[in-house]
Amino acid sequence: MSVRELVVLGTASQVPTRHRNHNGYLLRWDGQGLLFDPGEGTQRQMLRAGVAAHDLNRICITHFHGDHSLGLAGVIQRINLDRVPHPVTAHYPASGERFFERLRYATAYRETVRLVQRPVVVDGELERSAAYVLEARKLSHPVESYGYRLIEPDSRRMLPERLAAHGIAGPDVGRLQRLGELNGVTLEEVSEQRPGQRFAFVMDTRLCPGVHALAEGADMLVIESTFLDEDVQLAVDHGHLTAGQAAEVAAQAGVRHLVLTHFSQRYDDPAEFERQARAAGFTGELTIARDLMRVPVPKRR
């Protein structure tokens, strides 16, 4: 059975708190696992969340600030210690190559797994497979930062009533799907287009074109909301978003499920982030992320 869900490993910005670990997010996408921004403590959070090193196929780093990358050393060593049987691909800003190398070889260990380094150089497509296309878009932060978007190809939904009207049933349905036509009946006559799902991951950034491009049409948008709206100048100065700004982006982009995270330690009441997001006009499904929570990706349209 396929599983598509976000496993939240940490939600703190800059420094961890008693209730929030540094960043870390695992996207389970059918049989694939994409780990985003493993901050300090990610390896232990994986254990608490029931995430194994074998679950990881891809690691995506948005930028090289410590709260988004200091856990990389431990995660890489755990992948090798557990002898993960498949290659693991790592994406990160190319300008941070030296930081990635330092974290990869922070201490001595035995390499047993093929770790493929695919740094992000420019906006655009990073990987393409039958399951999804992975893209990156540049963000606006004091250090080079990229957000990521996963796009599932569109498919077709078979319509039982139309199949029945043409007398197509059983193995003939599969033949029609493979061939595109059967006994004069085309696939388009008995099916409709089914949009592929979209997942977007946006961390430390000011408002910029990249934020809007990543969010466009997303079924799930995981986005930083470091500050509340009354501290918008702090957000601009330090290259971050407020809850209201993130929610307004989501509303304009037609996002179905908005996940707010990366909260400053100055705030104690998570409910205020929800209030400000709703006040900004977002009416879809909304989650204020908490450590170790699991958030299902919305069902296909």
Backbone as CSV, one residue per row, in Angstrom:
resi,resn,N_x,N_y,N_z,CA_x,CA_y,CA_z,C_x,C_y,C_z
1,MET,0.851,-1.203,0.000,0.000,0.000,0.000,0.882,1.247,0.000
2,SER,0.589,2.180,-0.885,1.393,3.395,-0.957,1.068,4.317,0.204
3,VAL,2.109,5.013,0.688,1.957,5.969,1.781,2.576,7.282,1.346
4,ARG,1.824,8.352,1.504,2.340,9.691,1.238,2.042,10.548,2.454
5,GLU,3.093,10.870,3.201,2.904,11.638,4.420,4.180,12.397,4.756
6,LEU,4.002,13.455,5.530,5.110,14.229,6.056,5.323,13.822,7.508
7,VAL,6.541,13.425,7.844,6.910,13.133,9.226,7.754,14.299,9.721
8,VAL,7.238,15.029,10.701,7.916,16.223,11.220,8.877,15.797,12.319
9,LEU,10.156,16.027,12.109,11.172,15.644,13.083,11.571,16.803,13.987
10,GLY,11.437,18.030,13.508,11.783,19.197,14.308,11.211,20.452,13.699
11,THR,10.917,21.447,14.540,10.204,22.643,14.079,10.825,23.952,14.574
12,ALA,11.972,23.893,15.227,12.561,25.109,15.809,13.372,25.873,14.780
13,SER,13.484,27.171,14.982,14.387,27.988,14.179,15.559,28.426,15.053
14,GLN,16.712,28.466,14.477,17.957,28.953,15.093,18.416,28.102,16.275
15,VAL,17.637,28.044,17.343,18.031,27.234,18.498,16.879,26.313,18.890
16,PRO,17.188,25.102,19.362,16.121,24.217,19.835,15.565,24.716,21.163
17,THR,14.377,24.283,21.498,13.769,24.618,22.784,13.440,23.315,23.519
18,ARG,12.813,23.433,24.666,12.452,22.235,25.418,11.422,21.393,24.671
19,HIS,10.670,22.025,23.775,9.599,21.323,23.079,9.819,21.214,21.570
20,ARG,10.846,21.869,21.044,11.086,21.867,19.606,12.538,21.500,19.307
21,ASN,12.707,20.464,18.527,14.040,20.109,18.042,14.396,21.009,16.861
22,HIS,15.678,21.028,16.503,16.050,21.678,15.257,15.295,21.036,14.091
23,ASN,15.315,21.696,12.958,14.566,21.248,11.776,14.860,19.808,11.381
24,GLY,13.909,19.245,10.669,14.032,17.918,10.084,12.661,17.482,9.610
25,TYR,12.568,17.056,8.351,11.274,16.683,7.770,11.495,15.526,6.807
26,LEU,10.747,14.453,6.990,10.810,13.317,6.073,9.521,13.243,5.284
27,LEU,9.633,13.253,3.972,8.483,13.036,3.103,8.502,11.584,2.650
28,ARG,7.497,10.834,3.073,7.313,9.476,2.556,6.457,9.582,1.289
29,TRP,7.000,9.116,0.177,6.291,9.215,-1.105,6.287,7.829,-1.732
30,ASP,5.232,7.081,-1.433,5.166,5.682,-1.837,6.394,4.955,-1.262
31,GLY,7.233,4.389,-2.105,8.390,3.656,-1.591,9.633,4.496,-1.416
32,GLN,9.519,5.820,-1.581,10.678,6.712,-1.481,10.629,7.521,-0.186
33,GLY,11.815,7.870,0.324,11.900,8.743,1.487,12.824,9.909,1.203
34,LEU,12.298,11.129,1.304,13.088,12.337,1.063,13.237,13.075,2.389
35,LEU,14.469,13.229,2.851,14.757,13.919,4.108,15.170,15.353,3.804
36,PHE,14.427,16.309,4.363,14.716,17.720,4.147,15.329,18.337,5.396
37,ASP,16.410,19.082,5.220,17.023,19.940,6.240,17.225,19.257,7.589
38,PRO,18.105,18.247,7.650,18.358,17.583,8.926,19.222,18.435,9.857
39,GLY,18.586,19.105,10.798,19.309,19.884,11.783,19.864,18.991,12.884
40,GLU,20.529,19.623,13.832,21.111,18.894,14.948,20.043,18.059,15.663
41,GLY,20.377,16.819,15.984,19.442,15.951,16.684,18.526,15.145,15.793
42,THR,18.681,15.269,14.473,17.772,14.578,13.560,17.834,13.065,13.722
43,GLN,19.046,12.511,13.920,19.174,11.059,14.024,18.342,10.526,15.198
44,ARG,18.357,11.233,16.328,17.572,10.789,17.481,16.074,10.976,17.218
45,GLN,15.706,12.065,16.567,14.299,12.284,16.244,13.772,11.220,15.289
46,MET,14.618,10.763,14.374,14.225,9.678,13.483,13.881,8.431,14.289
47,LEU,14.697,8.133,15.277,14.436,6.974,16.137,13.105,7.122,16.860
48,ARG,12.838,8.298,17.394,11.594,8.531,18.125,10.379,8.468,17.210
49,ALA,10.565,8.830,15.936,9.455,8.857,14.990,9.283,7.542,14.240
50,GLY,10.155,6.583,14.491,10.060,5.318,13.782,10.553,5.383,12.352
51,VAL,11.523,6.256,12.099,12.109,6.399,10.765,13.489,5.746,10.774
52,ALA,13.724,4.811,9.868,14.996,4.113,9.791,15.876,4.709,8.699
53,ALA,17.171,4.504,8.823,18.095,4.957,7.782,17.757,4.323,6.442
54,HIS,17.239,3.090,6.468,16.863,2.411,5.228,15.718,3.124,4.501
55,ASP,14.991,3.992,5.209,13.872,4.716,4.601,14.337,5.869,3.723
56,LEU,15.606,6.229,3.796,16.098,7.431,3.117,16.625,7.103,1.723
57,ASN,16.100,7.804,0.745,16.595,7.712,-0.630,17.228,8.999,-1.108
58,ARG,16.825,10.110,-0.493,17.272,11.418,-0.962,17.334,12.377,0.218
59,ILE,18.371,13.222,0.240,18.517,14.260,1.257,18.568,15.597,0.535
60,CYS,17.726,16.545,0.962,17.648,17.860,0.318,17.930,18.933,1.362
61,ILE,19.004,19.671,1.159,19.397,20.760,2.056,19.051,22.088,1.392
62,THR,18.285,22.928,2.079,17.944,24.227,1.486,19.112,25.204,1.567
63,HIS,19.848,25.200,2.700,20.976,26.111,2.867,21.810,25.648,4.056
64,PHE,23.000,26.224,4.171,23.934,25.763,5.188,24.001,26.699,6.390
65,HIS,22.860,26.913,7.037,22.820,27.394,8.402,22.659,26.169,9.300
66,GLY,23.220,26.243,10.503,23.325,25.062,11.343,22.013,24.384,11.671
67,ASP,20.951,25.177,11.878,19.675,24.558,12.254,19.044,23.774,11.112
68,HIS,19.642,23.847,9.919,19.125,23.104,8.770,20.095,22.039,8.270
69,SER,21.279,21.952,8.878,22.265,21.029,8.297,23.209,20.360,9.289
70,LEU,23.251,20.763,10.549,24.231,20.183,11.456,23.968,18.707,11.765
71,GLY,22.755,18.238,11.523,22.475,16.822,11.724,22.917,15.942,10.573
72,LEU,23.409,16.563,9.503,23.783,15.803,8.315,24.891,14.799,8.607
73,ALA,25.881,15.187,9.421,27.000,14.291,9.728,26.499,12.999,10.360
74,GLY,25.634,13.108,11.358,25.114,11.923,12.022,24.259,11.073,11.123
75,VAL,23.434,11.714,10.290,22.562,10.966,9.383,23.392,10.181,8.369
76,ILE,24.414,10.814,7.800,25.253,10.131,6.819,25.975,8.943,7.457
77,GLN,26.495,9.149,8.662,27.197,8.044,9.311,26.238,6.910,9.669
78,ARG,24.989,7.251,10.028,24.010,6.211,10.344,23.638,5.410,9.099
79,ILE,23.527,6.106,7.958,23.250,5.421,6.695,24.321,4.369,6.427
80,ASN,25.573,4.718,6.689,26.681,3.791,6.455,26.764,2.714,7.521
81,LEU,26.522,3.078,8.775,26.542,2.091,9.849,25.506,1.000,9.612
82,ASP,24.311,1.411,9.149,23.224,0.455,8.906,23.301,-0.219,7.540
83,ARG,24.317,0.123,6.772,24.545,-0.489,5.453,23.288,-0.447,4.581
84,VAL,22.772,0.750,4.411,21.594,0.938,3.563,21.877,0.337,2.180
85,PRO,20.987,-0.513,1.676,21.304,-1.294,0.470,21.141,-0.567,-0.852
86,HIS,20.779,0.712,-0.823,20.595,1.457,-2.072,21.366,2.772,-2.000
87,PRO,21.692,3.354,-3.152,22.360,4.661,-3.132,21.441,5.723,-2.532
88,VAL,22.050,6.735,-1.922,21.323,7.888,-1.387,21.866,9.134,-2.084
89,THR,20.948,9.954,-2.606,21.340,11.157,-3.347,21.159,12.389,-2.470
90,ALA,22.145,13.271,-2.500,22.093,14.497,-1.700,22.083,15.723,-2.604
91,HIS,21.118,16.629,-2.358,21.038,17.903,-3.063,21.273,19.030,-2.063
92,TYR,21.975,20.070,-2.495,22.312,21.203,-1.631,22.861,22.323,-2.517
93,PRO,22.838,23.571,-2.048,23.382,24.652,-2.880,24.856,24.413,-3.203
94,ALA,25.207,24.542,-4.458,26.581,24.284,-4.880,27.580,25.198,-4.172
95,SER,27.144,26.391,-3.813,28.043,27.324,-3.128,28.438,26.821,-1.748
96,GLY,27.696,25.832,-1.218,28.013,25.278,0.093,28.743,23.953,0.024
97,GLU,29.382,23.682,-1.105,30.079,22.399,-1.279,31.063,22.124,-0.141
98,ARG,31.802,23.154,0.274,32.800,22.939,1.327,32.136,22.556,2.649
99,PHE,30.960,23.111,2.920,30.264,22.758,4.149,29.763,21.313,4.083
100,PHE,29.249,20.920,2.923,28.778,19.538,2.778,29.927,18.566,2.984
101,GLU,31.077,18.852,2.386,32.224,17.958,2.514,32.684,17.868,3.974
102,ARG,32.673,18.994,4.671,33.087,18.983,6.078,32.129,18.151,6.922
103,LEU,30.845,18.283,6.659,29.861,17.522,7.421,29.910,16.036,7.047
104,ARG,30.103,15.752,5.788,30.172,14.357,5.348,31.347,13.638,5.994
105,TYR,32.456,14.342,6.148,33.658,13.732,6.717,34.048,14.406,8.028
106,ALA,33.053,14.683,8.865,33.305,15.375,10.132,34.154,14.532,11.081
107,THR,33.980,13.213,11.048,34.777,12.307,11.869,35.070,11.053,11.056
108,ALA,35.888,10.187,11.629,36.239,8.942,10.947,35.088,7.941,11.027
109,TYR,34.804,7.282,9.909,33.833,6.187,9.867,34.081,5.391,8.605
110,ARG,33.443,4.253,8.512,33.639,3.384,7.352,32.504,3.581,6.364
111,GLU,32.845,3.963,5.149,31.825,4.179,4.129,31.421,2.846,3.496
112,THR,30.129,2.555,3.573,29.604,1.312,3.010,28.500,1.564,1.985
113,VAL,28.073,2.804,1.868,26.932,3.154,1.023,27.358,4.192,-0.008
114,ARG,26.832,4.088,-1.200,27.117,5.080,-2.243,26.273,6.315,-2.002
115,LEU,26.920,7.426,-1.653,26.249,8.710,-1.465,26.539,9.570,-2.691
116,VAL,25.494,9.867,-3.459,25.629,10.610,-4.715,25.395,12.085,-4.437
117,GLN,26.371,12.913,-4.732,26.249,14.352,-4.500,25.774,15.034,-5.783
118,ARG,24.615,15.675,-5.706,24.037,16.400,-6.847,23.715,17.825,-6.413
119,PRO,24.719,18.690,-6.338,24.472,20.059,-5.875,23.585,20.839,-6.836
120,VAL,22.866,21.818,-6.271,21.972,22.680,-7.048,22.771,23.886,-7.519
121,VAL,22.779,24.096,-8.819,23.545,25.198,-9.400,22.625,26.338,-9.828
122,VAL,21.515,25.995,-10.464,20.563,27.000,-10.942,19.149,26.478,-10.727
123,ASP,18.175,27.375,-10.871,16.773,26.976,-10.819,16.484,25.904,-11.858
124,GLY,15.557,25.012,-11.509,15.090,24.078,-12.517,15.040,22.649,-12.042
125,GLU,14.971,21.752,-12.998,14.789,20.333,-12.724,16.085,19.710,-12.203
126,LEU,15.942,18.905,-11.122,17.086,18.205,-10.555,17.082,16.727,-10.928
127,GLU,15.929,16.101,-10.823,15.798,14.680,-11.095,14.455,14.422,-11.763
128,ARG,14.427,13.426,-12.630,13.170,13.016,-13.270,13.095,11.498,-13.253
129,SER,11.981,10.979,-12.776,11.737,9.542,-12.778,10.288,9.308,-13.151
130,ALA,9.896,8.040,-13.229,8.503,7.726,-13.535,7.580,8.182,-12.417
131,ALA,8.115,8.290,-11.197,7.290,8.617,-10.033,7.114,10.120,-9.826
132,TYR,8.145,10.910,-10.118,8.058,12.352,-9.872,9.205,13.093,-10.537
133,VAL,9.030,14.404,-10.625,10.089,15.330,-11.023,10.424,16.173,-9.803
134,LEU,11.704,16.308,-9.494,12.146,17.142,-8.382,12.771,18.413,-8.933
135,GLU,12.254,19.563,-8.481,12.737,20.852,-8.937,13.266,21.671,-7.771
136,ALA,14.074,22.684,-8.091,14.578,23.628,-7.083,14.362,25.046,-7.578
137,ARG,14.104,25.953,-6.648,13.976,27.373,-6.961,14.745,28.183,-5.920
138,LYS,15.448,29.204,-6.402,16.263,30.028,-5.501,15.375,30.904,-4.630
139,LEU,15.776,31.035,-3.359,15.047,31.845,-2.391,15.879,33.064,-2.008
140,SER,15.391,33.858,-1.062,16.070,35.098,-0.676,16.423,35.039,0.811
141,HIS,17.694,34.771,1.106,18.182,34.616,2.469,19.617,35.143,2.503
142,PRO,20.156,35.471,3.672,21.533,35.989,3.708,22.581,35.052,3.114
143,VAL,22.335,33.737,3.145,23.193,32.797,2.424,22.366,32.157,1.317
144,GLU,23.043,31.599,0.321,22.309,31.022,-0.807,21.386,29.911,-0.319
145,SER,20.144,29.963,-0.758,19.135,29.028,-0.286,18.225,28.646,-1.437
146,TYR,17.818,27.374,-1.461,16.900,26.868,-2.473,15.737,26.143,-1.805
147,GLY,14.547,26.299,-2.378,13.411,25.489,-1.987,13.223,24.372,-2.999
148,TYR,12.439,23.378,-2.629,12.266,22.199,-3.474,10.790,21.952,-3.755
149,ARG,10.524,21.362,-4.916,9.153,20.998,-5.284,9.166,19.641,-5.966
150,LEU,8.275,18.771,-5.526,8.117,17.446,-6.112,6.808,17.428,-6.889
151,ILE,6.871,17.027,-8.152,5.704,17.033,-9.033,5.475,15.632,-9.581
152,GLU,4.306,15.091,-9.314,3.931,13.796,-9.870,3.344,14.012,-11.269
153,PRO,3.726,13.197,-12.252,3.144,13.352,-13.594,1.628,13.153,-13.560
154,ASP,0.945,13.859,-14.442,-0.498,13.654,-14.586,-0.759,12.239,-15.102
155,SER,-1.917,11.709,-14.771,-2.322,10.389,-15.261,-3.780,10.470,-15.709
156,ARG,-4.398,9.321,-15.912,-5.797,9.314,-16.324,-6.600,8.436,-15.377
157,ARG,-7.816,8.862,-15.089,-8.756,8.146,-14.233,-9.800,7.466,-15.113
158,MET,-9.895,6.149,-14.998,-10.873,5.416,-15.793,-12.280,5.661,-15.238
159,LEU,-13.263,5.804,-16.144,-14.647,6.093,-15.772,-15.492,4.838,-16.001
160,PRO,-15.898,4.156,-14.910,-16.601,2.860,-15.038,-17.844,2.917,-15.913
161,GLU,-18.609,4.000,-15.809,-19.852,4.056,-16.576,-19.580,4.122,-18.078
162,ARG,-18.527,4.823,-18.462,-18.198,4.904,-19.889,-17.611,3.580,-20.385
163,LEU,-16.799,2.945,-19.537,-16.272,1.623,-19.899,-17.420,0.644,-20.133
164,ALA,-18.392,0.665,-19.219,-19.536,-0.244,-19.337,-20.341,0.034,-20.595
165,ALA,-20.494,1.317,-20.931,-21.270,1.678,-22.115,-20.634,1.144,-23.396
166,HIS,-19.308,0.981,-23.371,-18.607,0.458,-24.547,-18.321,-1.031,-24.412
167,GLY,-18.806,-1.653,-23.327,-18.625,-3.085,-23.152,-17.197,-3.487,-22.849
168,ILE,-16.456,-2.589,-22.223,-15.053,-2.887,-21.907,-14.953,-3.243,-20.428
169,ALA,-14.406,-4.417,-20.130,-14.305,-4.876,-18.742,-13.130,-5.830,-18.611
170,GLY,-12.788,-6.141,-17.367,-11.740,-7.118,-17.074,-10.400,-6.758,-17.684
171,PRO,-9.698,-7.763,-18.264,-8.356,-7.517,-18.827,-8.340,-6.492,-19.956
172,ASP,-9.500,-6.292,-20.604,-9.544,-5.317,-21.701,-9.275,-3.889,-21.216
173,VAL,-9.588,-3.601,-19.955,-9.319,-2.268,-19.413,-7.817,-2.012,-19.408
174,GLY,-7.050,-2.973,-18.933,-5.595,-2.834,-18.924,-5.028,-2.721,-20.323
175,ARG,-5.587,-3.485,-21.264,-5.109,-3.409,-22.653,-5.354,-2.021,-23.230
176,LEU,-6.518,-1.472,-22.941,-6.833,-0.127,-23.430,-5.882,0.905,-22.842
177,GLN,-5.561,0.752,-21.563,-4.639,1.690,-20.928,-3.245,1.610,-21.548
178,ARG,-2.819,0.411,-21.874,-1.489,0.232,-22.455,-1.427,0.695,-23.905
179,LEU,-2.483,0.378,-24.683,-2.458,0.628,-26.127,-3.003,1.994,-26.517
180,GLY,-3.876,2.557,-25.661,-4.486,3.842,-25.980,-5.730,3.732,-26.821
181,GLU,-5.982,2.553,-27.397,-7.178,2.328,-28.211,-7.470,0.832,-28.249
182,LEU,-8.756,0.492,-28.225,-9.147,-0.907,-28.277,-10.498,-1.028,-28.972
183,ASN,-10.523,-1.778,-30.058,-11.768,-1.993,-30.816,-12.446,-0.677,-31.194
184,GLY,-11.637,0.308,-31.569,-12.169,1.586,-32.002,-12.495,2.563,-30.893
185,VAL,-12.305,2.154,-29.634,-12.562,3.036,-28.482,-11.231,3.587,-27.982
186,THR,-11.139,4.906,-27.894,-9.890,5.527,-27.428,-9.905,5.694,-25.912
187,LEU,-8.723,5.791,-25.362,-8.579,5.979,-23.916,-9.263,7.263,-23.460
188,GLU,-9.176,8.310,-24.279,-9.778,9.597,-23.916,-11.291,9.504,-23.791
189,GLU,-11.926,8.584,-24.526,-13.382,8.453,-24.480,-13.888,7.857,-23.176
190,VAL,-13.051,7.103,-22.476,-13.524,6.384,-21.283,-12.737,6.763,-20.030
191,SER,-12.056,7.893,-20.071,-11.267,8.316,-18.916,-11.197,9.838,-18.883
192,GLU,-10.671,10.364,-17.795,-10.438,11.796,-17.677,-9.070,12.026,-17.060
193,GLN,-8.526,13.212,-17.293,-7.199,13.514,-16.772,-7.229,13.610,-15.252
194,ARG,-6.217,13.039,-14.629,-6.081,13.084,-13.174,-4.791,13.827,-12.839
195,PRO,-4.896,15.035,-12.292,-3.677,15.806,-12.013,-2.770,15.095,-11.011
196,GLY,-1.478,15.119,-11.284,-0.521,14.572,-10.330,-0.419,15.456,-9.104
197,GLN,0.011,14.876,-7.992,0.140,15.641,-6.759,1.412,16.472,-6.773
198,ARG,1.382,17.545,-5.982,2.541,18.433,-5.867,2.833,18.700,-4.392
199,PHE,4.110,18.613,-4.060,4.580,18.891,-2.697,5.662,19.953,-2.796
200,ALA,5.587,20.972,-1.949,6.583,22.047,-1.969,7.163,22.251,-0.574
201,PHE,8.461,22.547,-0.547,9.180,22.737,0.715,9.943,24.056,0.633
202,VAL,9.543,25.009,1.473,10.120,26.359,1.447,10.618,26.698,2.842
203,MET,11.919,26.852,2.983,12.471,27.275,4.269,13.011,28.695,4.149
204,ASP,14.003,29.032,4.928,14.384,30.406,5.235,14.452,31.312,4.007
205,THR,13.547,32.292,3.973,13.485,33.189,2.832,12.595,34.390,3.127
206,ARG,12.883,35.486,2.460,11.926,36.584,2.364,10.942,36.254,1.246
207,LEU,9.924,37.078,1.096,9.064,36.949,-0.081,9.897,37.195,-1.337
208,CYS,9.733,36.343,-2.320,10.487,36.465,-3.569,9.796,35.605,-4.615
209,PRO,10.148,35.746,-5.891,9.490,34.952,-6.939,9.594,33.447,-6.713
210,GLY,10.712,32.992,-6.154,10.889,31.571,-5.924,9.847,30.987,-4.992
211,VAL,9.454,31.742,-3.976,8.439,31.274,-3.030,7.130,31.011,-3.766
212,HIS,6.706,31.958,-4.584,5.439,31.825,-5.303,5.501,30.694,-6.335
213,ALA,6.646,30.535,-7.011,6.781,29.482,-8.008,6.689,28.103,-7.370
214,LEU,7.305,27.941,-6.217,7.277,26.655,-5.536,5.881,26.323,-5.027
215,ALA,5.173,27.317,-4.518,3.865,27.092,-3.899,2.757,26.851,-4.906
216,GLU,2.922,27.301,-6.141,1.840,27.277,-7.125,1.224,25.889,-7.273
217,GLY,-0.072,25.785,-6.951,-0.814,24.560,-7.153,-0.422,23.400,-6.259
218,ALA,0.274,23.669,-5.162,0.753,22.582,-4.304,-0.395,21.937,-3.529
219,ASP,-0.389,20.628,-3.496,-1.331,19.911,-2.634,-0.914,20.068,-1.170
220,MET,0.391,20.070,-0.924,0.910,20.354,0.413,2.088,21.299,0.299
221,LEU,2.042,22.376,1.072,3.130,23.340,1.147,3.655,23.372,2.576
222,VAL,4.904,22.977,2.760,5.583,23.095,4.052,6.440,24.343,3.972
223,ILE,6.152,25.315,4.840,6.782,26.631,4.685,7.110,27.237,6.038
224,GLU,8.245,27.911,6.077,8.643,28.570,7.327,7.727,29.742,7.643
225,SER,7.472,29.927,8.932,6.780,31.123,9.416,7.458,31.499,10.733
226,THR,8.693,31.942,10.607,9.532,32.190,11.777,8.924,33.222,12.707
227,PHE,8.303,34.248,12.142,7.819,35.375,12.938,6.308,35.544,12.819
228,LEU,5.732,36.194,13.805,4.354,36.661,13.719,4.334,37.996,12.995
229,ASP,3.164,38.398,12.534,3.059,39.558,11.648,3.527,40.869,12.272
230,GLU,3.382,40.990,13.580,3.814,42.235,14.219,5.330,42.418,14.182
231,ASP,6.047,41.339,13.863,7.504,41.407,13.772,7.972,41.306,12.326
232,VAL,7.191,41.841,11.415,7.491,41.719,9.994,8.836,42.349,9.637
233,GLN,9.229,43.433,10.309,10.507,44.054,9.982,11.675,43.157,10.350
234,LEU,11.527,42.434,11.448,12.550,41.449,11.808,12.648,40.362,10.734
235,ALA,11.498,39.958,10.229,11.474,38.939,9.183,12.218,39.415,7.940
236,VAL,11.936,40.639,7.524,12.604,41.194,6.343,14.108,41.309,6.585
237,ASP,14.492,41.820,7.751,15.904,42.045,8.051,16.701,40.749,8.063
238,HIS,16.090,39.673,8.549,16.823,38.414,8.715,16.520,37.379,7.631
239,GLY,15.712,37.756,6.648,15.443,36.848,5.537,14.470,35.744,5.871
240,HIS,13.324,36.125,6.472,12.328,35.133,6.878,10.925,35.608,6.497
241,LEU,9.943,34.744,6.795,8.538,35.038,6.547,7.779,35.119,7.862
242,THR,6.646,35.815,7.813,5.709,35.804,8.936,4.596,34.801,8.631
243,ALA,3.818,34.491,9.646,2.693,33.567,9.459,1.724,34.099,8.411
244,GLY,1.433,35.389,8.481,0.506,35.974,7.522,1.045,35.961,6.111
245,GLN,2.335,36.254,5.945,2.921,36.231,4.605,2.878,34.833,4.004
246,ALA,3.238,33.827,4.798,3.220,32.446,4.307,1.809,32.031,3.911
247,ALA,0.836,32.399,4.725,-0.551,32.027,4.440,-1.081,32.756,3.210
248,GLU,-0.703,34.005,3.031,-1.150,34.748,1.852,-0.584,34.130,0.582
249,VAL,0.682,33.724,0.622,1.274,33.018,-0.517,0.469,31.762,-0.836
250,ALA,0.142,30.999,0.207,-0.604,29.750,0.017,-1.985,30.003,-0.570
251,ALA,-2.649,31.040,-0.094,-3.984,31.363,-0.600,-3.925,31.746,-2.076
252,GLN,-2.955,32.573,-2.452,-2.828,33.004,-3.837,-2.454,31.853,-4.758
253,ALA,-1.718,30.868,-4.226,-1.225,29.763,-5.040,-2.200,28.601,-5.127
254,GLY,-3.311,28.654,-4.394,-4.277,27.563,-4.432,-3.820,26.315,-3.697
255,VAL,-3.017,26.515,-2.645,-2.513,25.378,-1.860,-3.672,24.699,-1.135
256,ARG,-3.671,23.375,-1.127,-4.738,22.626,-0.448,-4.452,22.438,1.039
257,HIS,-3.217,22.094,1.391,-2.859,21.857,2.793,-1.586,22.642,3.103
258,LEU,-1.696,23.567,4.031,-0.585,24.432,4.427,-0.030,23.945,5.759
259,VAL,1.286,23.730,5.802,1.966,23.328,7.035,2.951,24.424,7.411
260,LEU,2.676,25.107,8.518,3.567,26.156,9.007,4.546,25.565,10.013
261,THR,5.812,26.007,9.945,6.838,25.471,10.828,7.988,26.473,10.959
262,HIS,9.083,26.054,11.632,10.284,26.879,11.803,9.955,28.125,12.635
263,PHE,9.568,27.892,13.885,9.082,28.964,14.749,10.194,29.529,15.633
264,SER,10.223,30.846,15.744,11.183,31.495,16.634,10.898,31.119,18.080
265,GLN,11.967,31.001,18.855,11.833,30.646,20.276,11.182,31.757,21.095
266,ARG,10.997,32.918,20.490,10.398,34.031,21.231,8.897,33.845,21.454
267,TYR,8.275,32.896,20.721,6.828,32.726,20.810,6.474,31.431,21.557
268,ASP,5.507,31.550,22.462,5.079,30.397,23.253,3.723,29.844,22.833
269,ASP,2.946,30.607,22.089,1.572,30.214,21.767,1.437,29.865,20.292
270,PRO,1.497,28.579,19.920,1.372,28.200,18.511,0.033,28.604,17.900
271,ALA,-0.996,28.740,18.728,-2.318,29.073,18.197,-2.328,30.432,17.514
272,GLU,-1.426,31.312,17.900,-1.383,32.640,17.291,-0.967,32.552,15.822
273,PHE,-0.118,31.596,15.482,0.266,31.406,14.080,-0.953,30.997,13.246
274,GLU,-1.789,30.158,13.817,-3.006,29.745,13.117,-3.963,30.918,12.946
275,ARG,-4.129,31.708,13.999,-5.036,32.862,13.906,-4.582,33.830,12.820
276,GLN,-3.288,34.103,12.768,-2.796,35.055,11.775,-2.865,34.479,10.364
277,ALA,-2.653,33.173,10.226,-2.763,32.549,8.905,-4.197,32.639,8.383
278,ARG,-5.165,32.402,9.248,-6.568,32.507,8.831,-6.931,33.951,8.525
279,ALA,-6.418,34.877,9.331,-6.699,36.298,9.097,-6.139,36.765,7.761
280,ALA,-5.085,36.087,7.278,-4.479,36.457,5.997,-5.264,35.912,4.812
281,GLY,-6.302,35.112,5.089,-7.187,34.673,4.011,-7.017,33.241,3.559
282,PHE,-6.218,32.445,4.253,-6.085,31.052,3.842,-7.246,30.240,4.409
283,THR,-7.971,29.546,3.551,-9.166,28.811,3.975,-9.029,27.303,3.830
284,GLY,-7.888,26.831,3.339,-7.692,25.395,3.155,-7.316,24.704,4.449
285,GLU,-6.876,23.466,4.318,-6.455,22.708,5.495,-5.152,23.298,6.023
286,LEU,-5.081,23.463,7.335,-3.948,24.159,7.950,-3.419,23.344,9.120
287,THR,-2.101,23.147,9.151,-1.452,22.457,10.254,-0.334,23.318,10.806
288,ILE,-0.346,23.521,12.114,0.775,24.150,12.811,1.658,22.997,13.287
289,ALA,2.825,22.872,12.678,3.638,21.675,12.876,4.118,21.551,14.318
290,ARG,4.132,20.318,14.798,4.704,19.955,16.089,5.691,18.813,15.869
291,ASP,6.710,18.755,16.682,7.691,17.691,16.570,7.023,16.324,16.652
292,LEU,7.444,15.425,15.766,7.050,14.015,15.740,5.623,13.783,15.241
293,MET,4.971,14.805,14.712,3.641,14.598,14.147,3.756,14.057,12.724
294,ARG,2.714,13.366,12.275,2.630,12.853,10.912,1.458,13.531,10.211
295,VAL,1.703,14.058,9.037,0.698,14.815,8.309,0.479,14.153,6.946
296,PRO,-0.684,13.554,6.699,-0.920,12.909,5.401,-0.974,13.935,4.273
297,VAL,-0.379,13.596,3.153,-0.539,14.403,1.947,-1.996,14.257,1.499
298,PRO,-2.671,15.344,1.108,-4.076,15.222,0.675,-4.242,14.183,-0.420
299,LYS,-5.393,13.531,-0.411,-5.685,12.544,-1.451,-5.705,13.226,-2.816
300,ARG,-5.460,12.439,-3.832,-5.459,12.981,-5.184,-6.789,13.648,-5.512
301,ARG,-6.705,14.661,-6.323,-7.909,15.384,-6.716,-8.829,14.464,-7.524
